[in-house]
Amino acid sequence: MALSILSGTLLALHFQWGAVVLSLLLLSLFLRKMSRTVLMLSCFFLSLSFFNATFQEKNHHTTLSVEPRPSPYSVYVEEIPTIDGKSFVSLVNVQGERVLLRYSFTSEVEKGQFQEIQPGDLCRVRGELGEPKQGKNPNLFDYQNYLSQRGVFWILDVKDFGECVDKSTWKHTLTHMRYHGLKRIERTFPPTTVGVTQALIFGETHRVAQDSMKAFRDLGVVHLLAISGLHVGILFAVLYYFLLRIGMTKGMASWVGIIFLLCYIVLTGASPSVIRSSIMLVVLLLGKKAALNVSVIDSLSLVFLFIVLYEPYSVFNVGFQLSFMVSFSLVMSSGAILNESSSIRQLFMVTFVAQLSSLPIVIYHFYEFPLIGFLTNLLYVPLFSVIILPLCILTFFLTSYLSMDSLFVIYQFLLDGIQEVSSLLASVPFCTLVIGKPPFLFTLGYLLIIYIVFVGVEKKKTISSFGFLLLYIVFHMTVITYNPYGEIVFIDVGQGDATLIRLPYNRGTYLIDTGGEVQFKKEKWEERNEPFSVGEDIVVPFLKSKGITTIDTLVLTHGDMDHIGGAEAVLREMKVREVMISPNSQEKVEVKKIVGMAQRKRIPVKEVMYPNNWRGDKYGLHIVSPQDRVYEGNNDSIVIYGEIGRLKWLFTGDLEEQGERAFIETFDLPVDVLKVGHHGSNTSTTEAFLEDTNPSMAVISAGESNRFGHPHPNVLERLSERGMTIYNTAKDGAITYRFREKKGTFSAHLP
């Protein structure tokens, strides 16, 4: 029945995968020779879910409209707000519709005043509605799509925040308990333990240190910071045992436990894993009370069925996918696990099943898989289950009534030690395997191969079945690495530059600039716990999604932060064979810092100018600027010229009029595609330069609504008058030229 529900839902929302699941359903019904009753029920649930998802999709739209100027709104706070640095973010209800509210504090005093806003408050604000930003790079996180799946279609940017009145009802009682619990942890626990404690008790990972979260993710143990079935099971067992010890009957203890599980879903923010594990346990307990033979797989299927019928878009949630995939695999493998002779072997089997079943989902969404994950889970799962989680719960509840500084010391010592060890292990080379985002057919292949591995292990053919998986991974990586198609991608990094040149058959991978943000000095209260980084949040994930782990040459055209700000992340996450910089650009502190990092990693750093040679010369890419060793900023940008995929390209960095004049005087080179200098500033792309190079296409890398007004209207006019095709990352998102031999095509990520 669960498979029928999934088939119908996906047929309505994602036909490709719906067809695959429907095929599995029909195959299962045929091979198992199901009865007519089961066939009829399957058809019923298939139809029900299809029409349910279709109906919800048709009604999945907004009823609000944009006002021409900031307007007054009454907003009802629905969830616990997030306060990070100078920003206040919360899901609110406006005229019966969910909206994401954003506000920026003007002072530390004002920030303190907002600490007490909680769910159930009704506030008067004045602001403007705007659409969430659409994802502008292939394979990367699409914020607009993420919010849309949660029923959020607008962002309300608040200009003025008025008075808030408490309008909470009894429905908010549990949410208030969650709010006050999170605040108590912030006030009483040592700062380095706050994030992990909030995660383990209330499922809130916002305060976990960014470095720790990354280390846990690289080690494949980040799931331990989410409330899982193990957490729920331990809490229920402790509560049940306590109730029996104080004299409560088993029947009454079960009812209290059921009520606790339902409440705990709200207390922990209703994450997919908590909903699944709590409701599963409730179904099993109710089945036992009703003398029904409800198995674990039945309860899992029932929970899945109800969630997908209630919220069809949940099937696209990564947490939902991982929770049910791993749980399903563990339940189906429970017989083999329990037959193992020792607890160590059982732990080994549980870890093996969980890691293997999560592989397709992890590489599809995150493009890499932790090779060290199997070993770290063998260590971390019992450590967290037996020591950290019980100690965390004990510390939280005991310190509510007693002053126990010694308990804090032990708890902090353990958590600090774990986080330090995690960071150390995550820094070990080759701890993760970057595979790249698999296409649809490859993902389907992974699911099939993993099924074969499970069958092989069950039939005691472990080595041969693992051999199939290893061969498939090698095949996938070979296809990505030695792809006969090459591509040039102007990555959308906002107001900055980052261009990937990837030649066919792995002949060369070059990255020209890395984007970045101009950093302004901030006061302590303005600093964010999770600062946005172009390098870590855009450039590196994009490269990994392409299966790229090695950059042959990293070209840093000049020293401006919007060109080199992401370089440290690239050097940290990628294998870079050499770095090229403009002569004497190290006089800029930012460039000097990057050069120092490269030297510590023993990466050659070369100051290059015309007519220096580099590895790109072999494939027709040449350095044509700068022409002297005096560094003068934009006009000493490294400029690269070459023929790729039958087109002649000129990558100009931030070259301005003076540099363009020097280029004209030195060279007579025809250009087909011009990467417009300095993001389309009026100080670049002069009429004389266009006349001399005569390009037919122009690519502008600029940020949407940037404060510099790039590209300048005069530049756009000059380009348009020449009949050129103009691409602009601000409007089009990432621009890709994909080619094979002498043929290629341009495409923009946004339609």
Beta strands, then each sheet from edge to edge (+ up, - down):
strand 1: 71-77
strand 2: 82-84
strand 3: 87-94
strand 4: 97-104
strand 5: 121-130
strand 6: 155-166
strand 7: 368-370
strand 8: 432-434
strand 9: 486-490
strand 10: 499-502
strand 11: 509-512
strand 12: 550-551
strand 13: 553-556
strand 14: 575-576
strand 15: 579-581
strand 16: 605-607
strand 17: 621-625
strand 18: 639-644
strand 19: 647-651
strand 20: 673-675
strand 21: 697-700
strand 22: 725-728
strand 23: 735-740
strand 24: 743-748
sheet 1: 2+ 3- 1+ 5- 6+ 4+
sheet 2: 7+ 8-
sheet 3: 16+ 15+ 13+ 11+ 10- 9+ 23- 24+
sheet 4: 12+ 14+
sheet 5: 17+ 18- 19+ 20+ 21+ 22+
end
